[in-house]
Amino acid sequence: MATLNQKFIAVEKQLQDAFIERHNEARGLTLAALSGNHIFFVGPAGTAKSAMIKWYCDRFGASYFTWLLTRFSTPDELFGPVDITAMKNGSYRRITKGKLPESQVAFLDEIFKANSAINNSMLSVLNERIYHNDGAPVKIPLIFAAAASNEIPDDDESLGALYDRFLIRFNVEYIRERQNFLKLLLDHNAVNGAGADNITIDELNEARGQISMIKIGPSFVEAYADLREALKADNIKVSDRRFVQALGVFRANAWLDGRRECDVSDLAAGGNLFWDKPADAKKVMGICLKISDPNLFKAQRLYEAADDAAKIIIEAGATGKDNTENAIKVTAQLKKIIAEIEGMAGKSARISDMANKVRDMNKEVMRKGLGLNV
């Protein structure tokens, strides 16, 4: 178990190294593959959604299908052309070779652009792993699918049903930190995947077999019920089906950590499972963190306060406006926040990373607000 989960973690780390500020998305792709749940990325164009998904899907020695959907896309493009010979004999069967129904891993870009004919077929493909060919249900080998879009669907019922098939969701934003942007400019070729490890389908299946044995204990269930109540109190509506499906993600997270039973810390992964609108993503993450890891929750809140304060000075500095007095106050505030976050870090790499990010913010404030060369 230890050797196999470390291989998945190594690939995840390589993805994190290749795509800047995409640590959470990398873990999400790993959890999607291990749990067999579908993953969806939403965000503006140019945030590496497609490139990131393709990089990860390419790691598997699997039959892989990818397609960019438009409003002009036809069912032939995804499910194969109609078999003309069979059609002459009164059968409306598609030739699915090399298409989605014969693929183990799939990536669908701009998924909500397709028409209803495609969307209706996609529902059973994603949920039951069944494709109806000439009216006959055919079991397909799809392990997981990834999708991306610049927007979420509106109130269209058919698109809402399709959107619901994607349990794991990420709101992908532009790079935030200055030095990460500089790193992107200097090392933008890292995303090609050259030299990255690969994972075989046999290894993935073995890992999924081990994950199915991860226990769900009473203490975890009690904490999970607390999370449900907290989400409900904040008017976040989550179906019972989604709560049950999420157990596979929590099991996968426990397996990656080398545990044989889920514990309350796994609920942090719920931050990317229980929102519908991107505007609710941070709220849901906060609720999950508050229950799963109170220290991480406090550190996140401090980090957000630091980010808000720093932005004011940095934006004012970009306009050339003298804001020295406020910059001095913010610098003192950021130093205090750094100390508070470091005091909570312990062995938590995520909290330590937050402290480092606030330290970088402080340097930027001193550059832009005080004119110091740091």
C-alpha positions, -999 to +999 in steps of 0.1 A: +000+000+000+027+025+010+047+020-022+017+024-044+002+054-028+036+071-029+036+067-066+003+085-070+016+113-047+048+116-067+028+121-099+006+146-081+038+165-070+050+165-106+017+181-117+020+207-089+055+215-101+044+218-137+014+241-130+020+270-106-006+276-079-025+244-088-018+223-057-054+218-048-064+210-084-036+184-086-050+167-055-085+168-070-074+150-102-057+124-081-088+119-060-110+117-092-088+089-107-087+070-074-123+073-065-137+070-101-156+102-097-157+128-125-140+162-121-149+196-135-129+228-138-145+262-143-127+295-148-118+321-174-098+313-205-061+311-201-059+295-166-045+262-179-076+241-172-073+221-203-035+217-202-036+205-166-063+179-172-045+167-204-012+165-185-027+142-158-048+121-182-016+115-203+000+098-173-022+067-176-015+040-201-052+040-209-075+043-239-080+081-239-106+102-256-106+140-257-128+164-276-136+202-278-173+206-279-192+234-297-228+241-305-221+225-339-208+192-324-227+161-335-231+127-317-208+111-344-179+131-329-182+115-295-199+082-301-188+073-336-205+073-370-236+053-379-229+018-393-243+022-428-243-016-434-263-022-403-286+007-411-296-010-444-307-039-424-329-017-402-304-012-373-293+022-361-260+012-345-228+034-342-192+023-348-177+033-314-141+023-321-117+050-308-146+070-294-159+078-259-178+045-254-145+026-257-123+049-236-111+044-200-102+081-195-119+111-211-116+148-213-144+170-226-135+206-231-163+233-231-187+205-221-218+227-218-216+239-254-230+207-268-266+202-279-293+181-261-287+150-283-252+147-270-261+158-234-289+132-231-265+104-240-238+117-217-260+113-186-259+075-187-223+074-199-211+094-169-235+081-142-241+044-150-211+039-174-236+028-200-240+038-236-272+029-255-263+017-289-293+010-311-314+009-280-292-017-263-274-007-231-236-014-235-213-013-205-184+010-211-149+010-195-148+046-184-129+050-152-133+088-148-140+118-170-126+153-167-143+184-181-137+221-184-157+252-191-154+290-189-188+291-172-213+269-153-247+262-169-277+284-163-311+271-152-314+248-182-326+215-167-307+192-190-274+211-184-280+210-147-284+172-148-251+170-167-233+193-143-245+172-114-226+142-127-193+160-118-188+154-081-154+171-078-154+208-088-127+235-089-130+272-096-097+279-113-084+315-111-054+334-126-021+332-108-021+355-077+014+357-063+040+379-080+069+355-078+047+327-090+039+348-121+076+354-126+083+317-123+056+311-149+074+334-173+108+319-167+097+282-167+066+280-189+078+249-208+075+227-176+039+218-186+048+195-214+051+165-191+085+154-203+102+131-178+070+127-156+061+093-142+033+072-156+007+051-139-006+019-154-043+009-154-033-022-134-018+000-107-049+022-107-072-008-104-050-022-076-051+012-058-089+014-062-092-021-047-073-011-016-093+021-013-126+001-013-114-015+020-108+018+038-132+019+068-158+045+076-159+047+114-185+061+138-164+092+147-161+101+110-198+096+104-206+119+134-183+146+120-198+142+086-233+147+100-220+179+117-207+191+083-241+184+067-259+205+094-233+233+090-238+234+052-276+234+056-274+262+082-255+283+056-281+275+029-258+252+009-281+225-005-265+191-010-284+160-021-282+127-001-268+111-033-239+136-034-231+130+003-229+092-003-208+096-035-184+118-016-174+088+006-153+074-022-133+107-023-128+107+014-116+070+013-092+079-015-078+108+006-073+086+036-055+060+014-032+087+000-023+096+036-015+060+043-044+054+066-069+024+067-098+044+081-112+078+073-109+105+100-122+140+104-093+155+085-105+139+053-136+162+053-113+191+041-117+175+006-154+183+009-146+219+000-145+209-037-175+186-036-205+205-021-209+238-041-228+245-072-220+282-078-183+293-079-192+322-057-200+297-029-167+278-033-148+297-006-177+296+018-180+258+015-143+254+019-144+274+051-172+253+065-153+221+057-121+234+071-137+246+103-149+210+111-120+190+096-090+212+108-097+242+130-061+254+129-061+253+091-094+272+091-080+299+113-048+301+092-069+304+061-089+333+076-057+351+086-042+345+052-074+361+035-072+391+059-035+395+049-043+393+012-071+419+015-048+443+034-019+438+010-040+443-021-049+478-011-013+489-008-001+471-039-029+485-061-023+520-047+015+516-054+008+506-090-010+539-096+020+559-081-001+572-052+018+579-020+005+556+006+035+554+029+016+557+062-009+530+054+019+508+040+038+510+074+006+499+092-001+470+069+035+458+071+032+457+109-002+439+105+013+413+081+043+406+104+018+399+132-002+376+110+029+357+099+038+351+136+002+338+143+001+315+113+036+301+121+025+295+157-003+272+144+018+254+117+033+225+137+038+198+111+013+212+087+029+219+053-002+238+041-002+262+071+036+268+067+030+275+030+004+301+040+030+318+063+055+319+034+029+334+011+021+362+036+058+368+039+060+373+002+030+396+003+048+417+029+078+420+006+055+432-021+039+458+002+074+471+011+084+473-025+052+490-038+042+509-007+076+519+008+098+518-022+122+494-005+143+469-026+136+436-007 
